[in-house]
């Protein structure tokens, strides 16, 4: 898993990312606050479970 700094740099580089003006500084702050290992593991588990339920992963 990437470290938080690298992850945020990638998010900022995306079209529509926090640096594009689409998000307020408060929204960008929430993104940073919720980019913890626990949250990342939750999403990884959720997506993996969904893929397994649909037969995409074993």
C-alpha positions, -999 to 999 in steps of 0.1 A, spaced: 0 0 0 13 35 -9 21 59 18 -3 88 24 19 115 8 21 96 -25 -16 88 -24 -26 125 -19 -1 136 -46 -19 112 -70 -53 124 -60 -42 160 -64 -30 152 -99 -63 137 -111 -86 158 -132 -112 170 -108 -89 165 -78 -87 188 -49 -62 211 -67 -86 216 -96 -109 238 -77 -138 213 -76 -133 206 -39 -132 231 -11 -103 231 13 -127 215 39 -135 187 15 -98 182 7 -92 181 45 -118 153 49 -101 133 21 -68 135 40 -84 127 73 -101 96 59 -70 83 40 -59 63 70 -48 27 68 -80 16 85 -102 33 59 -80 20 31 -83 -15 44 -121 -12 47 -124 -2 11 -100 -29 0 -121 -55 19 -153 -41 5 -142 -41 -31 -126 -76 -28 -158 -89 -12 -179 -74 -40 -156 -89 -67 -158 -123 -50 -196 -121 -49 -196 -114 -86 -172 -142 -94 -143 -118 -104 -119 -130 -77 -113 -163 -59 
